[in-house]
Amino acid sequence: MSNSLREKALRLLARRDHSRAEMVRKLGEDGNEETLAALLTRLEECGLLSDARFAEQFVSARSGRFGTRRLQHEMRLRGVPEEDAGAALASVQQDETARARAVWARKFDAAPHDAKSWARQARFLQSRGFSADSIHKVLREQPDDDE
């Protein structure tokens, strides 16, 4: 059973990096708690399982579409420790307004012309996890770009 558990863990990690919590969730039904903990510890010691590496790749893959708040929330759901999530997010927090502007530009072709369209565009950016400050900067600067 331990061999099949190890093989399943390696198959999962061959596809993509996983957080330790994801591995526990996916492998939990296949083995007992002690065996699973020992296996995951061994994978971490070998460098095959790393929450920090998972967080870096997760942020790198999704930072072009989502804001810092959403990325942080999704990593929390996946069981990434706060210190690993914070370190991964530190690199993208500096340019959140630029990322919000790029996401806005892909979705909308014109600046908001009234309160209703402004609210709609703001809700879209908010649903993507961008901060209120970034949203205001992006939506307020658009009319100036047209002049």
CORMO-V181415 format. One record per backbone hydrogen bond with DSSP energy under -1.0 kcal/mol. NH is the residue of the N-H (numbers start at 1). CO is the residue of the C=O. If there is no record, write none. Layout:
nh,co
NH,CO
NH,CO
This chain:
nh,co
5,1
6,2
7,3
8,4
9,5
10,6
11,7
12,8
13,9
14,10
15,11
16,12
23,19
24,20
25,21
26,22
27,23
28,24
30,27
36,32
37,33
38,34
39,35
40,36
41,37
42,38
43,39
44,40
45,41
46,42
48,43
49,43
54,50
55,51
56,52
57,53
58,54
59,55
60,56
61,57
62,58
63,59
65,62
66,62
67,128
69,129
71,67
72,68
73,69
74,70
75,71
76,72
77,73
78,74
79,76
80,75
85,81
86,82
87,83
88,84
89,85
90,86
93,89
96,93
99,95
100,96
101,97
102,98
103,99
104,100
105,101
106,102
107,103
108,104
118,114
119,115
120,116
121,117
122,118
123,119
124,120
125,121
126,122
127,123
128,124
129,126
130,125
135,131
136,132
137,133
138,134
139,135
140,136
141,137
145,141
